[in-house]
Structure formats: structure tokens, C-alpha cells
Amino acid sequence: MRFRTIAAMLLSVIFVLPLGGCSSIFNPGKAASQAKEESSSMQKLTDALSGIGQHKRTRLVVKDAATGKVIRETADQDEIDRVFDPLRNENGIARKPDAPAEYVLELWQPETRKLGQSANDLKEYKAVTVTTYRDSPVVAISVVPVRIRLCLSSPSTADALRALAK
């Protein structure tokens, strides 16, 4: 599944990011605590991303970043998969650009049905947001339930996301 690939990519990035800030003073207790915390965060990220689109109907809402106005909404699973497909092979970590945000895409899905819960009681929640930036190949991906945000340089994904707004 495409989203499992995205989850694996994001997890590998999370492992690499802390290496850039390594300190010359090593504190084993603090390192162990951070590793446990990162492991928990990575598990939450994997759980959140692996459930997207899997046996659930998702909905994608495209909004203008400046006004918040809904430009388009789709529940076409094939179209949603096609738009996010370019992320499968991306690994270009990027910084948030100085350009203004252009579009915000919200991926919504129904909550998991719990034992004894009626299907009529299920609510939707925002699982992922993706932000494009004006004249930039960078997209910011946020996994809302676990509050993880990552910027990737992906011209093909940025172009595909922009095309949804037109």
C-alpha cells in the first residue's frame, strides 16, 4: 500500500534527523529516554499513516491557505492515491520555504469502529494535512493525530497537489 511506503519513508527520516544535532557530550540516560520517546512517536506515526485509505473511505479537502475557503472536495480513492503516489519514492528532506503557503489539503477518514459502537455514531477526523508553497517544490506533511510535521522536496507531488485546486 502506498501509505505504508510513505510511513516507512517518514520513519526512516525520523531516525536520521536527530543525528544532525548530536552533542559532543553523551548522556546515556537522556539518550535512552529520547530513544524511547522517538520509538513511541514513530509507532504512532506508523499507526496513523498505515490506516489511511485502508478499508476506509477517505475524503480530501483542498483549501486556499490564505482564506481557508474550500476549493474542492473529493472522495475518489483512486484520485487520492494518484495524487499521493509520487511521495512513494521521495526522500528529499527540506526546510519550510520562505514562500507563503498556497494550498492546504486535508485528508479525512472515519474513526475506527469500537466494540459496541454503532456505525451511525462514527465521526470523521483529520488524519493528514499537506501544505504547498507558492513557486516551491516543498510540501509540508503533518500527521495530525500524533503532531508530527515533515517537509519534503517533491516537485511531482507539489504539482499534482496544485492540480487538484484548479
OpenMM code with the backbone's topology and positions (N, CA, C; nanometers):
from openmm import Vec3, app, unit

residues = "MET ARG PHE ARG THR ILE ALA ALA MET LEU LEU SER VAL ILE PHE VAL LEU PRO LEU GLY GLY CYS SER SER ILE PHE ASN PRO GLY LYS ALA ALA SER GLN ALA LYS GLU GLU SER SER SER MET GLN LYS LEU THR ASP ALA LEU SER GLY ILE GLY GLN HIS LYS ARG THR ARG LEU VAL VAL LYS ASP ALA ALA THR GLY LYS VAL ILE ARG GLU THR ALA ASP GLN ASP GLU ILE ASP ARG VAL PHE ASP PRO LEU ARG ASN GLU ASN GLY ILE ALA ARG LYS PRO ASP ALA PRO ALA GLU TYR VAL LEU GLU LEU TRP GLN PRO GLU THR ARG LYS LEU GLY GLN SER ALA ASN ASP LEU LYS GLU TYR LYS ALA VAL THR VAL THR THR TYR ARG ASP SER PRO VAL VAL ALA ILE SER VAL VAL PRO VAL ARG ILE ARG LEU CYS LEU SER SER PRO SER THR ALA ASP ALA LEU ARG ALA LEU ALA LYS".split()
positions = [
    Vec3(0.0837, -0.1184, 0.0000),
    Vec3(0.0000, 0.0000, 0.0000),
    Vec3(0.0879, 0.1242, 0.0000),
    Vec3(0.0455, 0.2261, -0.0711),
    Vec3(0.1245, 0.3471, -0.0870),
    Vec3(0.1518, 0.4168, 0.0455),
    Vec3(0.0512, 0.4193, 0.1311),
    Vec3(0.0682, 0.4913, 0.2564),
    Vec3(0.1638, 0.4189, 0.3503),
    Vec3(0.1744, 0.2898, 0.3383),
    Vec3(0.2736, 0.2175, 0.4182),
    Vec3(0.4143, 0.2562, 0.3737),
    Vec3(0.4318, 0.2783, 0.2424),
    Vec3(0.5605, 0.3220, 0.1910),
    Vec3(0.5931, 0.4600, 0.2444),
    Vec3(0.4929, 0.5485, 0.2447),
    Vec3(0.5135, 0.6827, 0.2984),
    Vec3(0.5497, 0.6744, 0.4457),
    Vec3(0.4804, 0.5896, 0.5195),
    Vec3(0.5093, 0.5741, 0.6628),
    Vec3(0.6518, 0.5259, 0.6840),
    Vec3(0.6943, 0.4286, 0.6049),
    Vec3(0.8307, 0.3764, 0.6181),
    Vec3(0.9322, 0.4851, 0.5877),
    Vec3(0.9046, 0.5659, 0.4849),
    Vec3(0.9951, 0.6739, 0.4495),
    Vec3(1.0036, 0.7758, 0.5628),
    Vec3(0.8879, 0.8151, 0.6168),
    Vec3(0.8882, 0.9132, 0.7247),
    Vec3(0.9583, 0.8595, 0.8490),
    Vec3(0.9399, 0.7324, 0.8767),
    Vec3(1.0073, 0.6729, 0.9924),
    Vec3(1.1581, 0.6742, 0.9755),
    Vec3(1.2053, 0.6427, 0.8556),
    Vec3(1.3495, 0.6421, 0.8334),
    Vec3(1.4059, 0.7827, 0.8485),
    Vec3(1.3295, 0.8838, 0.8069),
    Vec3(1.3714, 1.0218, 0.8221),
    Vec3(1.3797, 1.0593, 0.9693),
    Vec3(1.2833, 1.0153, 1.0463),
    Vec3(1.2819, 1.0479, 1.1889),
    Vec3(1.4054, 0.9903, 1.2582),
    Vec3(1.4498, 0.8729, 1.2138),
    Vec3(1.5705, 0.8158, 1.2714),
    Vec3(1.6933, 0.8983, 1.2375),
    Vec3(1.6974, 0.9569, 1.1179),
    Vec3(1.8157, 1.0283, 1.0717),
    Vec3(1.8206, 1.1708, 1.1251),
    Vec3(1.7068, 1.2369, 1.1401),
    Vec3(1.7048, 1.3759, 1.1821),
    Vec3(1.7789, 1.4036, 1.3125),
    Vec3(1.7640, 1.3226, 1.4163),
    Vec3(1.8336, 1.3540, 1.5402),
    Vec3(1.9855, 1.3491, 1.5285),
    Vec3(2.0385, 1.2815, 1.4272),
    Vec3(2.1835, 1.2702, 1.4132),
    Vec3(2.2488, 1.4043, 1.3860),
    Vec3(2.1778, 1.4949, 1.3199),
    Vec3(2.2338, 1.6261, 1.2893),
    Vec3(2.2579, 1.7086, 1.4141),
    Vec3(2.1910, 1.6823, 1.5201),
    Vec3(2.2051, 1.7603, 1.6414),
    Vec3(2.2824, 1.6881, 1.7492),
    Vec3(2.3645, 1.5911, 1.7122),
    Vec3(2.4410, 1.5154, 1.8116),
    Vec3(2.5322, 1.6082, 1.8902),
    Vec3(2.5392, 1.5871, 2.0151),
    Vec3(2.6227, 1.6675, 2.1029),
    Vec3(2.7533, 1.5949, 2.1308),
    Vec3(2.8574, 1.6720, 2.1610),
    Vec3(2.9860, 1.6096, 2.1938),
    Vec3(2.9835, 1.5502, 2.3342),
    Vec3(2.8836, 1.5893, 2.4133),
    Vec3(2.8702, 1.5340, 2.5473),
    Vec3(2.7584, 1.4304, 2.5415),
    Vec3(2.7917, 1.3075, 2.5756),
    Vec3(2.6945, 1.1995, 2.5656),
    Vec3(2.6381, 1.1693, 2.7030),
    Vec3(2.5082, 1.1724, 2.7129),
    Vec3(2.4396, 1.1433, 2.8371),
    Vec3(2.3563, 1.0177, 2.8131),
    Vec3(2.4031, 0.9002, 2.8581),
    Vec3(2.3327, 0.7750, 2.8300),
    Vec3(2.1881, 0.7736, 2.8784),
    Vec3(2.1605, 0.8285, 2.9938),
    Vec3(2.0242, 0.8293, 3.0462),
    Vec3(1.9315, 0.9120, 2.9585),
    Vec3(1.9791, 1.0289, 2.9204),
    Vec3(1.8994, 1.1162, 2.8350),
    Vec3(1.8819, 1.0536, 2.6969),
    Vec3(1.9865, 0.9921, 2.6445),
    Vec3(1.9797, 0.9277, 2.5131),
    Vec3(1.8780, 0.8139, 2.5138),
    Vec3(1.8769, 0.7346, 2.6206),
    Vec3(1.7823, 0.6229, 2.6302),
    Vec3(1.6389, 0.6751, 2.6383),
    Vec3(1.6193, 0.7819, 2.7144),
    Vec3(1.4864, 0.8414, 2.7265),
    Vec3(1.4386, 0.8964, 2.5919),
    Vec3(1.5300, 0.9644, 2.5198),
    Vec3(1.4947, 1.0190, 2.3887),
    Vec3(1.4646, 0.9073, 2.2898),
    Vec3(1.5417, 0.8002, 2.2944),
    Vec3(1.5200, 0.6877, 2.2033),
    Vec3(1.3832, 0.6246, 2.2279),
    Vec3(1.3462, 0.6097, 2.3559),
    Vec3(1.2161, 0.5523, 2.3893),
    Vec3(1.1034, 0.6438, 2.3409),
    Vec3(1.1209, 0.7746, 2.3592),
    Vec3(1.0210, 0.8714, 2.3167),
    Vec3(1.0082, 0.8718, 2.1639),
    Vec3(1.1221, 0.8665, 2.0924),
    Vec3(1.1204, 0.8641, 1.9467),
    Vec3(1.0562, 0.7359, 1.8961),
    Vec3(1.0836, 0.6254, 1.9629),
    Vec3(1.0245, 0.4980, 1.9231),
    Vec3(0.8726, 0.5036, 1.9364),
    Vec3(0.8253, 0.5622, 2.0435),
    Vec3(0.6814, 0.5764, 2.0651),
    Vec3(0.6200, 0.6663, 1.9578),
    Vec3(0.6873, 0.7768, 1.9267),
    Vec3(0.6382, 0.8678, 1.8235),
    Vec3(0.6350, 0.7998, 1.6876),
    Vec3(0.7375, 0.7214, 1.6582),
    Vec3(0.7428, 0.6517, 1.5294),
    Vec3(0.6317, 0.5483, 1.5178),
    Vec3(0.6015, 0.4821, 1.6284),
    Vec3(0.4936, 0.3842, 1.6265),
    Vec3(0.3603, 0.4541, 1.6019),
    Vec3(0.3401, 0.5687, 1.6645),
    Vec3(0.2178, 0.6452, 1.6438),
    Vec3(0.2068, 0.6907, 1.4985),
    Vec3(0.3201, 0.7348, 1.4424),
    Vec3(0.3217, 0.7772, 1.3036),
    Vec3(0.2876, 0.6618, 1.2105),
    Vec3(0.3474, 0.5474, 1.2334),
    Vec3(0.3196, 0.4293, 1.1516),
    Vec3(0.1733, 0.3905, 1.1609),
    Vec3(0.1193, 0.3877, 1.2817),
    Vec3(-0.0217, 0.3526, 1.3004),
    Vec3(-0.1130, 0.4505, 1.2273),
    Vec3(-0.0820, 0.5788, 1.2380),
    Vec3(-0.1660, 0.6807, 1.1754),
    Vec3(-0.1628, 0.6698, 1.0238),
    Vec3(-0.0438, 0.6553, 0.9682),
    Vec3(-0.0323, 0.6510, 0.8230),
    Vec3(-0.0781, 0.5191, 0.7635),
    Vec3(-0.0571, 0.4100, 0.8334),
    Vec3(-0.0943, 0.2808, 0.7762),
    Vec3(-0.2446, 0.2646, 0.7653),
    Vec3(-0.3198, 0.3338, 0.8492),
    Vec3(-0.4645, 0.3213, 0.8449),
    Vec3(-0.5304, 0.4055, 0.7378),
    Vec3(-0.4577, 0.5016, 0.6821),
    Vec3(-0.5171, 0.5907, 0.5838),
    Vec3(-0.5498, 0.5140, 0.4569),
    Vec3(-0.6723, 0.5205, 0.4198),
    Vec3(-0.7165, 0.4583, 0.2961),
    Vec3(-0.7321, 0.3074, 0.3034),
    Vec3(-0.6960, 0.2467, 0.4128),
    Vec3(-0.7029, 0.1017, 0.4245),
    Vec3(-0.8394, 0.0619, 0.4791),
    Vec3(-0.9219, 0.0056, 0.3928),
    Vec3(-1.0567, -0.0384, 0.4292),
    Vec3(-1.1434, 0.0751, 0.4810),
    Vec3(-1.1040, 0.1981, 0.4526),
    Vec3(-1.1820, 0.3129, 0.4962),
    Vec3(-1.1960, 0.4064, 0.3779),
    Vec3(-1.3066, 0.4739, 0.3731),
    Vec3(-1.3255, 0.5749, 0.2702),
    Vec3(-1.2646, 0.7041, 0.3226),
    Vec3(-1.1727, 0.7572, 0.2472),
    Vec3(-1.1125, 0.8840, 0.2855),
    Vec3(-1.1715, 0.9948, 0.1995),
    Vec3(-1.1525, 1.1157, 0.2472),
    Vec3(-1.2026, 1.2339, 0.1778),
    Vec3(-1.0912, 1.3369, 0.1781),
    Vec3(-1.0682, 1.3989, 0.0650),
    Vec3(-0.9644, 1.5001, 0.0530),
    Vec3(-1.0302, 1.6356, 0.0303),
    Vec3(-0.9953, 1.7324, 0.1154),
    Vec3(-1.0485, 1.8680, 0.1061),
    Vec3(-0.9329, 1.9604, 0.0712),
    Vec3(-0.9501, 2.0379, -0.0372),
    Vec3(-0.8475, 2.1321, -0.0817),
    Vec3(-0.8945, 2.2721, -0.0443),
    Vec3(-0.8075, 2.3445, 0.0285),
    Vec3(-0.8420, 2.4798, 0.0729),
    Vec3(-0.7364, 2.5800, 0.0280),
    Vec3(-0.7796, 2.7008, 0.0073),
    Vec3(-0.6880, 2.8113, -0.0172),
    Vec3(-0.6235, 2.8435, 0.1178),
    Vec3(-0.4915, 2.8462, 0.1222),
    Vec3(-0.4221, 2.8658, 0.2504),
    Vec3(-0.4456, 3.0054, 0.3078),
    Vec3(-0.4603, 3.1044, 0.2219),
    Vec3(-0.4764, 3.2414, 0.2706),
    Vec3(-0.6163, 3.2670, 0.3266),
    Vec3(-0.7177, 3.2123, 0.2621),
    Vec3(-0.8548, 3.2434, 0.3026),
    Vec3(-0.9232, 3.1306, 0.3792),
    Vec3(-0.8731, 3.0074, 0.3637),
    Vec3(-0.9374, 2.8927, 0.4257),
    Vec3(-1.0586, 2.8444, 0.3481),
    Vec3(-1.0855, 2.9085, 0.2352),
    Vec3(-1.2013, 2.8730, 0.1526),
    Vec3(-1.1795, 2.7364, 0.0873),
    Vec3(-1.2837, 2.6509, 0.0931),
    Vec3(-1.2761, 2.5197, 0.0300),
    Vec3(-1.2845, 2.5387, -0.1209),
    Vec3(-1.1838, 2.4885, -0.1902),
    Vec3(-1.1767, 2.4983, -0.3353),
    Vec3(-1.2368, 2.3740, -0.4004),
    Vec3(-1.2092, 2.2617, -0.3388),
    Vec3(-1.2543, 2.1356, -0.3952),
    Vec3(-1.2574, 2.0294, -0.2874),
    Vec3(-1.3430, 1.9305, -0.3076),
    Vec3(-1.3511, 1.8163, -0.2170),
    Vec3(-1.3725, 1.6916, -0.3021),
    Vec3(-1.3009, 1.5836, -0.2686),
    Vec3(-1.3179, 1.4584, -0.3423),
    Vec3(-1.3089, 1.3393, -0.2474),
    Vec3(-1.3856, 1.2365, -0.2804),
    Vec3(-1.3790, 1.1103, -0.2065),
    Vec3(-1.3374, 0.9981, -0.3014),
    Vec3(-1.2897, 1.0349, -0.4206),
    Vec3(-1.2452, 0.9372, -0.5203),
    Vec3(-1.1119, 0.8774, -0.4751),
    Vec3(-1.1153, 0.7531, -0.4269),
    Vec3(-0.9962, 0.6895, -0.3694),
    Vec3(-0.8837, 0.6738, -0.4711),
    Vec3(-0.9185, 0.6447, -0.5964),
    Vec3(-0.8155, 0.6319, -0.6998),
    Vec3(-0.7452, 0.7653, -0.7229),
    Vec3(-0.8207, 0.8727, -0.7254),
    Vec3(-0.7620, 1.0051, -0.7442),
    Vec3(-0.6732, 1.0425, -0.6259),
    Vec3(-0.7190, 1.0141, -0.5064),
    Vec3(-0.6395, 1.0440, -0.3870),
    Vec3(-0.5088, 0.9654, -0.3899),
    Vec3(-0.5161, 0.8371, -0.4239),
    Vec3(-0.3946, 0.7552, -0.4335),
    Vec3(-0.2999, 0.8099, -0.5402),
    Vec3(-0.3541, 0.8498, -0.6551),
    Vec3(-0.2712, 0.9022, -0.7643),
    Vec3(-0.1975, 1.0283, -0.7222),
    Vec3(-0.2639, 1.1135, -0.6475),
    Vec3(-0.2032, 1.2390, -0.6050),
    Vec3(-0.0874, 1.2144, -0.5082),
    Vec3(-0.1065, 1.1191, -0.4174),
    Vec3(-0.0034, 1.0941, -0.3169),
    Vec3(0.1018, 0.9925, -0.3628),
    Vec3(0.0784, 0.9295, -0.4762),
    Vec3(0.1700, 0.8283, -0.5298),
    Vec3(0.3144, 0.8780, -0.5466),
    Vec3(0.3377, 1.0020, -0.5946),
    Vec3(0.4760, 1.0476, -0.6115),
    Vec3(0.5581, 1.0484, -0.4822),
    Vec3(0.4924, 1.0542, -0.3674),
    Vec3(0.5659, 1.0542, -0.2402),
    Vec3(0.6336, 0.9212, -0.2116),
    Vec3(0.5919, 0.8152, -0.2806),
    Vec3(0.6486, 0.6818, -0.2559),
    Vec3(0.8000, 0.6795, -0.2703),
    Vec3(0.8515, 0.7539, -0.3650),
    Vec3(0.9948, 0.7482, -0.3936),
    Vec3(1.0694, 0.8732, -0.3502),
    Vec3(1.0075, 0.9575, -0.2739),
    Vec3(1.0727, 1.0809, -0.2301),
    Vec3(1.1460, 1.0607, -0.0984),
    Vec3(1.2625, 1.1199, -0.0905),
    Vec3(1.3364, 1.1169, 0.0351),
    Vec3(1.4115, 1.2479, 0.0550),
    Vec3(1.3718, 1.3506, -0.0166),
    Vec3(1.4389, 1.4796, -0.0083),
    Vec3(1.3864, 1.5659, 0.1036),
    Vec3(1.4445, 1.5509, 0.2211),
    Vec3(1.4051, 1.6337, 0.3348),
    Vec3(1.4362, 1.7789, 0.3021),
    Vec3(1.3471, 1.8667, 0.3389),
    Vec3(1.3646, 2.0084, 0.3075),
    Vec3(1.3254, 2.0930, 0.4268),
    Vec3(1.3661, 2.2165, 0.4190),
    Vec3(1.3232, 2.3142, 0.5188),
    Vec3(1.1955, 2.3804, 0.4696),
    Vec3(1.1188, 2.4307, 0.5619),
    Vec3(0.9979, 2.5042, 0.5244),
    Vec3(1.0429, 2.6267, 0.4442),
    Vec3(0.9853, 2.6455, 0.3261),
    Vec3(1.0287, 2.7591, 0.2438),
    Vec3(0.9811, 2.8924, 0.2997),
    Vec3(1.0469, 2.9997, 0.2538),
    Vec3(1.0071, 3.1342, 0.2941),
    Vec3(0.8819, 3.1798, 0.2193),
    Vec3(0.8466, 3.1083, 0.1139),
    Vec3(0.7300, 3.1431, 0.0327),
    Vec3(0.6019, 3.1268, 0.1148),
    Vec3(0.4997, 3.2027, 0.0792),
    Vec3(0.3727, 3.1886, 0.1513),
    Vec3(0.3043, 3.0560, 0.1174),
    Vec3(0.2289, 3.0053, 0.2128),
    Vec3(0.1518, 2.8833, 0.1894),
    Vec3(0.0509, 2.9109, 0.0791),
    Vec3(0.0317, 2.8104, -0.0067),
    Vec3(-0.0557, 2.8260, -0.1222),
    Vec3(-0.1879, 2.7509, -0.1019),
    Vec3(-0.1770, 2.6192, -0.0821),
    Vec3(-0.2937, 2.5341, -0.0606),
    Vec3(-0.2708, 2.4446, 0.0598),
    Vec3(-0.3799, 2.4130, 0.1289),
    Vec3(-0.3769, 2.3161, 0.2380),
    Vec3(-0.4732, 2.2052, 0.1990),
    Vec3(-0.4224, 2.0834, 0.1980),
    Vec3(-0.5041, 1.9678, 0.1644),
    Vec3(-0.5232, 1.8855, 0.2904),
    Vec3(-0.6472, 1.8579, 0.3226),
    Vec3(-0.6790, 1.7822, 0.4433),
    Vec3(-0.7320, 1.6453, 0.4032),
    Vec3(-0.6705, 1.5429, 0.4566),
    Vec3(-0.7166, 1.4063, 0.4320),
    Vec3(-0.7959, 1.3625, 0.5541),
    Vec3(-0.9246, 1.3375, 0.5335),
    Vec3(-1.0159, 1.2999, 0.6408),
    Vec3(-1.0510, 1.1532, 0.6279),
    Vec3(-1.0719, 1.0879, 0.7401),
    Vec3(-1.1157, 0.9489, 0.7384),
    Vec3(-1.2038, 0.9222, 0.8597),
    Vec3(-1.2876, 0.8185, 0.8506),
    Vec3(-1.3737, 0.7877, 0.9653),
    Vec3(-1.2925, 0.7239, 1.0773),
    Vec3(-1.3375, 0.7471, 1.1992),
    Vec3(-1.2709, 0.6844, 1.3126),
    Vec3(-1.2921, 0.5329, 1.3058),
    Vec3(-1.2086, 0.4614, 1.3752),
    Vec3(-1.2217, 0.3163, 1.3823),
    Vec3(-1.3407, 0.2811, 1.4698),
    Vec3(-1.4208, 0.1909, 1.4217),
    Vec3(-1.5387, 0.1484, 1.4977),
    Vec3(-1.4948, 0.0652, 1.6175),
    Vec3(-1.5454, 0.1019, 1.7323),
    Vec3(-1.5108, 0.0333, 1.8568),
    Vec3(-1.6200, -0.0665, 1.8932),
    Vec3(-1.5837, -0.1613, 1.9738),
    Vec3(-1.6778, -0.2637, 2.0165),
    Vec3(-1.8026, -0.2002, 2.0756),
    Vec3(-1.9169, -0.2395, 2.0265),
    Vec3(-2.0433, -0.1887, 2.0760),
    Vec3(-2.0851, -0.0553, 2.0159),
    Vec3(-2.0009, 0.0026, 1.9328),
    Vec3(-2.0320, 0.1316, 1.8740),
    Vec3(-2.1122, 0.1126, 1.7455),
    Vec3(-2.2142, 0.1910, 1.7292),
    Vec3(-2.2967, 0.1860, 1.6089),
    Vec3(-2.2225, 0.2543, 1.4940),
    Vec3(-2.2403, 0.2014, 1.3734),
    Vec3(-2.1787, 0.2627, 1.2553),
    Vec3(-2.2292, 0.4055, 1.2364),
    Vec3(-2.3498, 0.4330, 1.2826),
    Vec3(-2.4063, 0.5677, 1.2710),
    Vec3(-2.3376, 0.6681, 1.3637),
    Vec3(-2.2675, 0.6179, 1.4660),
    Vec3(-2.2020, 0.7057, 1.5621),
    Vec3(-2.0581, 0.7413, 1.5231),
    Vec3(-2.0079, 0.6832, 1.4143),
    Vec3(-1.8701, 0.7094, 1.3734),
    Vec3(-1.8543, 0.8534, 1.3261),
    Vec3(-1.7465, 0.9151, 1.3678),
    Vec3(-1.7170, 1.0525, 1.3276),
    Vec3(-1.5933, 1.0527, 1.2393),
    Vec3(-1.5763, 1.1583, 1.1637),
    Vec3(-1.4576, 1.1749, 1.0801),
    Vec3(-1.3535, 1.2547, 1.1572),
    Vec3(-1.2282, 1.2299, 1.1261),
    Vec3(-1.1234, 1.3125, 1.1830),
    Vec3(-1.0194, 1.3434, 1.0768),
    Vec3(-0.9509, 1.4555, 1.0963),
    Vec3(-0.8466, 1.4978, 1.0031),
    Vec3(-0.7219, 1.4166, 1.0359),
    Vec3(-0.6807, 1.3312, 0.9429),
    Vec3(-0.5664, 1.2433, 0.9662),
    Vec3(-0.4349, 1.3066, 0.9221),
    Vec3(-0.4363, 1.3700, 0.8062),
    Vec3(-0.3133, 1.4260, 0.7489),
    Vec3(-0.3459, 1.5593, 0.6822),
    Vec3(-0.2537, 1.6550, 0.6959),
    Vec3(-0.2630, 1.7773, 0.6162),
    Vec3(-0.1345, 1.7903, 0.5363),
    Vec3(-0.1493, 1.8401, 0.4163),
    Vec3(-0.0342, 1.8655, 0.3294),
    Vec3(-0.0468, 2.0090, 0.2824),
    Vec3(0.0627, 2.0848, 0.2938),
    Vec3(0.0631, 2.2244, 0.2532),
    Vec3(0.1592, 2.2437, 0.1388),
    Vec3(0.1136, 2.3128, 0.0342),
    Vec3(0.2030, 2.3513, -0.0751),
    Vec3(0.2386, 2.4975, -0.0557),
    Vec3(0.3524, 2.5373, -0.1128),
    Vec3(0.4000, 2.6745, -0.1009),
    Vec3(0.4181, 2.7342, -0.2398),
    Vec3(0.3831, 2.8606, -0.2535),
    Vec3(0.3877, 2.9280, -0.3823),
    Vec3(0.5263, 2.9179, -0.4453),
    Vec3(0.5298, 2.8721, -0.5713),
    Vec3(0.6528, 2.8606, -0.6515),
    Vec3(0.7606, 2.7768, -0.5831),
    Vec3(0.7217, 2.6738, -0.5108),
    Vec3(0.8168, 2.5897, -0.4389),
    Vec3(0.7828, 2.4418, -0.4595),
    Vec3(0.8866, 2.3570, -0.4699),
    Vec3(0.8627, 2.2129, -0.4788),
    Vec3(0.8426, 2.1485, -0.3414),
    Vec3(0.8522, 2.2275, -0.2353),
    Vec3(0.8434, 2.1755, -0.0989),
    Vec3(0.6972, 2.1596, -0.0577),
    Vec3(0.6682, 2.0460, 0.0035),
    Vec3(0.5376, 2.0214, 0.0631),
    Vec3(0.5604, 1.9866, 0.2099),
    Vec3(0.4749, 2.0376, 0.2949),
    Vec3(0.4814, 2.0066, 0.4383),
    Vec3(0.3715, 1.9057, 0.4686),
    Vec3(0.4097, 1.7945, 0.5297),
    Vec3(0.3153, 1.6888, 0.5641),
    Vec3(0.3027, 1.6844, 0.7154),
    Vec3(0.1792, 1.6913, 0.7639),
    Vec3(0.1535, 1.6831, 0.9077),
    Vec3(0.0610, 1.5658, 0.9346),
    Vec3(0.1039, 1.4781, 1.0245),
    Vec3(0.0170, 1.3701, 1.0706),
    Vec3(-0.0490, 1.4249, 1.1958),
    Vec3(-0.1733, 1.4654, 1.1806),
    Vec3(-0.2440, 1.5421, 1.2829),
    Vec3(-0.2568, 1.4688, 1.4170),
    Vec3(-0.3009, 1.3414, 1.4188),
    Vec3(-0.3212, 1.2776, 1.5497),
    Vec3(-0.1948, 1.2668, 1.6358),
    Vec3(-0.0778, 1.2582, 1.5723),
    Vec3(0.0451, 1.2421, 1.6508),
    Vec3(0.1332, 1.3669, 1.6478),
    Vec3(0.0829, 1.4731, 1.5805),
    Vec3(0.1520, 1.6025, 1.5772),
    Vec3(0.2951, 1.5924, 1.5266),
    Vec3(0.3120, 1.5252, 1.4157),
    Vec3(0.4431, 1.5161, 1.3516),
    Vec3(0.4347, 1.5900, 1.2200),
    Vec3(0.5326, 1.6747, 1.1929),
    Vec3(0.5357, 1.7538, 1.0697),
    Vec3(0.6714, 1.7360, 1.0041),
    Vec3(0.6675, 1.7203, 0.8717),
    Vec3(0.7887, 1.6962, 0.7953),
    Vec3(0.7764, 1.7659, 0.6612),
    Vec3(0.8821, 1.8320, 0.6167),
    Vec3(0.8832, 1.8968, 0.4854),
    Vec3(0.9671, 1.8143, 0.3897),
    Vec3(0.9122, 1.7919, 0.2706),
    Vec3(0.9806, 1.7172, 0.1667),
    Vec3(0.9865, 1.7993, 0.0397),
    Vec3(1.0953, 1.7854, -0.0331),
    Vec3(1.1055, 1.8481, -0.1637),
    Vec3(1.0600, 1.7463, -0.2662),
    Vec3(0.9462, 1.7714, -0.3264),
    Vec3(0.8873, 1.6782, -0.4217),
    Vec3(0.8130, 1.7559, -0.5299),
    Vec3(0.8831, 1.7964, -0.6364),
    Vec3(0.8172, 1.8729, -0.7422),
    Vec3(0.6954, 1.8017, -0.8013),
    Vec3(0.7053, 1.6705, -0.8212),
    Vec3(0.5923, 1.5989, -0.8820),
    Vec3(0.4709, 1.5972, -0.7891),
    Vec3(0.4937, 1.5815, -0.6596),
    Vec3(0.3824, 1.5831, -0.5649),
    Vec3(0.3238, 1.7235, -0.5537),
    Vec3(0.4101, 1.8242, -0.5437),
    Vec3(0.3615, 1.9623, -0.5344),
    Vec3(0.2760, 1.9969, -0.6563),
    Vec3(0.3210, 1.9569, -0.7759),
    Vec3(0.2445, 1.9842, -0.8974),
    Vec3(0.1107, 1.9095, -0.8979),
    Vec3(0.1115, 1.7837, -0.8543),
    Vec3(-0.0118, 1.7049, -0.8509),
    Vec3(-0.1112, 1.7630, -0.7508),
    Vec3(-0.0617, 1.8102, -0.6371),
    Vec3(-0.1498, 1.8705, -0.5368),
    Vec3(-0.2075, 2.0019, -0.5870),
    Vec3(-0.1243, 2.0818, -0.6537),
    Vec3(-0.1730, 2.2081, -0.7096),
    Vec3(-0.2798, 2.1839, -0.8156),
    Vec3(-0.2629, 2.0777, -0.8939),
    Vec3(-0.3581, 2.0459, -0.9994),
    Vec3(-0.4981, 2.0179, -0.9426),
    Vec3(-0.5043, 1.9671, -0.8207),
    Vec3(-0.6348, 1.9418, -0.7574),
    Vec3(-0.7112, 2.0708, -0.7303),
    Vec3(-0.6388, 2.1785, -0.7114),
    Vec3(-0.7014, 2.3058, -0.6773),
    Vec3(-0.7520, 2.3806, -0.8003),
    Vec3(-0.7150, 2.3373, -0.9150),
    Vec3(-0.7515, 2.4084, -1.0390),
    Vec3(-0.8822, 2.3581, -1.0937),
] * unit.nanometer
topology = app.Topology()
chain = topology.addChain("A")
for resn in residues:
    res = topology.addResidue(resn, chain)
    for name in ("N", "CA", "C"):
        topology.addAtom(name, app.Element.getBySymbol(name[0]), res)
